[in-house]
């Protein structure tokens, strides 16, 4: 199929960036324009459907497996076999696509790098375009980096030692204001997917790999169907075989947890697996059941471990579903960032990471995520101990697992309650993360954990939920807007004292404080923190 001429109504509304012409070619923009023309209307319909479904949950305070798709769940079908480059996924590292991270992630020893244009990347135009350029440079082996502070130089290892890239575009809800066609901003998902696919699909095939994707924040199998239609069109457009694209879907919304089989079915020719995304999953529970009463009130986020009964139901159902259909089941994130100063902190954290990865491997997962290269050997050892020389354990069908619909939302099965310290932590982490995001940083080390946008979402959601549920903490204080404002003011003062007046003034601290309180205290709960935050993001 020959590419049409670029739309005369294409507008790139941004300051020029170094070498942007290598990414924003006429042919690439023409492809993105076609994606936009063909698929944005359906995207809009599916976003409206999300609102309708949320209203239904507000009315019923329940969810169930879909009666209309029982034949899919009962049918005998499998997803396409994994390509060689995605057959062994025992450790995956995540991170944004800045130049240093690109080299370090590819060199990390992990089997897969989730190259992230979503929650670990604040969507400045610079991050969007230069992240694409960095990936092109990496595939062409013309990428290096010298740290201006330390003088240390970074370069790629031999090709056979590099991680396989699985790229994550933005979620359906985000638009890209810097790129417009016919007077409308293009969905960020189509910009990220379109530029990456157009430039790299054939190049990746030549490297013995392919265009592989993680699909974030999917809420229904109909959204997976839209992605499948996009993949079919895109493969025809550039002239590569159908089935070359492979997608792993993050099951990080509560509604998607009830449609895992249907999501795999819709993508079956292009499906590579499912992933258990913890923080966004908890955020989704709060968002959808925020008016469901006391039984849906989550305790402190750190009290909701993967061993909580409703989280066990979710992860075990995911493993069973994936293996029943021949797909990979990928576990959750180990977000710890090693301390260069405190060996005891590292020792305790490494033990927790090991226990978490041992549990996932024993449960049947085929791999798991880490946020730092130092954690790769720990996770690798956990999966090596179970897998040995096998690339995965998809033969473990977990037919012992049976999950009733109510178990996935049995929040009150967890023996823990919100604490005052949990409220303080939510405010602290929320302000510190949002401040960095507004400066263009999406992956931020805070209190020895790698935090991303999902962290800020669960932080502000818990503040909102606890206030609206009238939670009374163990110290007798009630969660109120006034208490949240008091804690936020104290945190702002503490940050100023910690970093000094000059650094405080140079940052976005007051802006972050105000935005956190806005999305935490507004009566109308914002669907995504990143929507009002994007309005304040410069660049």
PyMOL commands that set and color helices and strands:
alter all, ss='L'
color gray80, all
select helices_A, chain A and resi 20-22+26-60+67-74+84-86+99-106+125-139+159-161+188-206+221-238+254-257+260-266+278-288+294-296+301-303+309-324+343-363+373-387+405-409+411-413+420-438+453-468+481-499+501-506+509-521+529-536
alter helices_A, ss='H'
color red, helices_A
select strands_A, chain A and resi 11-12+91-96+112-116+144-146+153-155+164-168+175-181+184-187+212-215+246-251+271-276+328-334+367-370+444-446+449-451
alter strands_A, ss='S'
color yellow, strands_A
deselect
rebuild
show_as cartoon
